[in-house]
């Protein structure tokens, strides 16, 4: 990967990577660190990464760093907004959705975020997480069932 290709990756994927990291870590500062470290790893390994596979490489690094971050902290707090200037249209709904995501373990949360929030295909998610496609589908189905059960319970209705 050449310098201009690396710069194109930064321009193209930094926002999506930051959104994913924010939702995965629950903290904007941690998300910035994850994004910066992901691009640093890409830079260090640029000789072995094809430009066409840079996206998967970046998200795989971010996913692993988010999991490591979660394990270090042992418990995430989802009370913080991903961006200080961001105000959701319905803060009550955002709060309920954040609490619902907090019900999931780190792997299930990452799968839901990658598929439903970022819009990746099962194949891409499998490549990012190191799971096979069937595992992604099964784990995602289970995670969505947990979210559904949480969201439809009477105490969480807005």
C-alpha positions in Angstrom: 0.0 0.0 0.0 1.4 3.4 -1.0 1.1 6.6 1.0 -1.7 8.0 -1.3 -3.7 4.8 -0.9 -3.2 4.9 2.9 -4.4 8.6 2.9 -7.4 7.5 0.8 -8.3 4.9 3.4 -8.1 7.5 6.2 -10.4 9.8 4.3 -12.9 7.0 3.3 -13.1 4.9 6.5 -12.3 7.2 9.5 -15.9 8.3 10.0 -17.4 4.8 9.8 -14.6 3.4 12.0 -15.2 6.1 14.6 -19.0 5.4 14.6 -18.3 1.7 15.1 -15.8 2.4 17.8 -18.1 4.8 19.6 -20.9 2.2 19.8 -18.5 -0.6 20.7 -16.7 1.2 23.5 -19.5 3.6 24.6 -17.0 6.4 25.0 -15.9 9.0 22.5 -12.4 9.3 23.9 -11.9 5.5 23.8 -13.3 5.5 20.3 -10.8 8.1 19.2 -8.0 6.0 20.6 -9.3 2.9 18.9 -9.5 4.7 15.5 -6.0 6.2 15.9 -4.5 2.9 16.9 -6.3 1.1 14.0 -4.8 3.5 11.5 -1.4 3.2 13.2 -1.5 -0.6 12.9 -2.5 -0.2 9.2 0.4 2.1 8.6 2.8 -0.3 10.3 1.5 -3.2 8.2 0.9 -1.3 5.0 3.3 -3.4 3.0 1.2 -6.6 3.6 -2.2 -5.0 3.3 -3.8 -4.7 -0.1 -5.8 -1.4 -0.6 -8.9 -3.4 -1.4 -8.8 -5.2 1.9 -7.9 -2.2 4.0 -11.5 -1.7 5.2 -11.8 -5.2 6.6 -8.3 -4.9 8.1 -9.2 -1.6 9.9 -12.5 -2.9 11.3 -10.9 -6.1 12.4 -8.3 -4.2 14.3 -10.9 -1.8 15.8 -13.1 -4.8 16.8 -10.2 -6.5 18.6 -9.2 -3.3 20.3 -12.8 -2.7 21.4 -13.0 -6.2 22.9 -9.6 -5.7 24.6 -10.8 -2.4 26.0 -14.0 -4.0 27.3 -12.1 -6.7 29.0 -9.8 -4.2 30.6 -12.6 -2.1 32.0 -14.7 -5.2 32.8 -17.8 -3.1 32.4 -18.9 -0.5 29.9 -20.9 2.6 30.5 -23.3 3.6 27.7 -24.4 6.9 29.3 -22.1 9.1 27.2 -23.1 10.5 23.8 -20.6 9.5 21.1 -20.1 13.1 20.1 -20.2 16.0 22.5 -22.1 18.2 20.0 -24.6 15.5 19.1 -28.2 15.8 20.4 -30.5 12.9 19.4 -34.0 13.7 18.1 -35.6 11.6 20.8 -33.2 11.3 23.8 -35.6 8.8 25.6 -35.4 6.5 22.7 -31.6 6.8 22.5 -31.3 6.0 26.2 -33.5 2.9 25.8 -31.5 1.7 22.8 -28.2 2.3 24.6 -29.5 0.3 27.6 -30.7 -2.5 25.2 -27.2 -2.7 23.6 -25.7 -2.8 27.1 -27.6 -6.0 27.7 -25.4 -7.7 25.0 -22.0 -9.1 25.5 -19.1 -7.4 23.6 -19.2 -9.8 20.7 -23.0 -9.7 20.2 -22.9 -5.9 20.4 -20.2 -5.7 17.8 -22.1 -8.0 15.5 -25.3 -6.0 15.8 -23.5 -2.7 15.3 -21.6 -4.0 12.2 -24.7 -5.4 10.6 -27.5 -3.1 11.6 -25.7 0.1 12.3 -22.9 0.1 9.7 -24.6 -2.1 7.1 -21.9 -4.7 6.5 -22.6 -8.0 4.8 -22.3 -11.3 6.7 -19.2 -12.1 4.7 -17.5 -8.9 5.7 -18.5 -9.3 9.3 -17.0 -12.8 9.3 -13.8 -11.4 8.0 -13.7 -8.6 10.5 -14.5 -10.8 13.6 -12.7 -13.9 12.6 -15.9 -16.0 12.8 -17.4 -18.0 10.0 -20.5 -16.7 8.2 -22.8 -19.3 9.9 -21.6 -18.3 13.3 -22.2 -14.6 12.5 -25.8 -15.4 11.5 -26.5 -17.5 14.5 -24.9 -15.1 17.0 -26.6 -12.1 15.3 -30.0 -13.9 15.5 -29.5 -14.6 19.2 -28.4 -11.0 19.9 -31.4 -9.6 18.1 -33.7 -11.9 20.1 -32.2 -10.5 23.3 -32.7 -6.9 22.0 -36.3 -7.7 21.0 -37.1 -9.2 24.4 -35.6 -6.2 26.2 -37.3 -3.6 24.0 -40.8 -5.1 24.0 -41.0 -5.6 27.8 -43.4 -3.2 29.4 -40.9 -1.3 31.6 -38.9 -0.2 28.5 -41.8 1.1 26.5 -41.6 4.8 26.0 
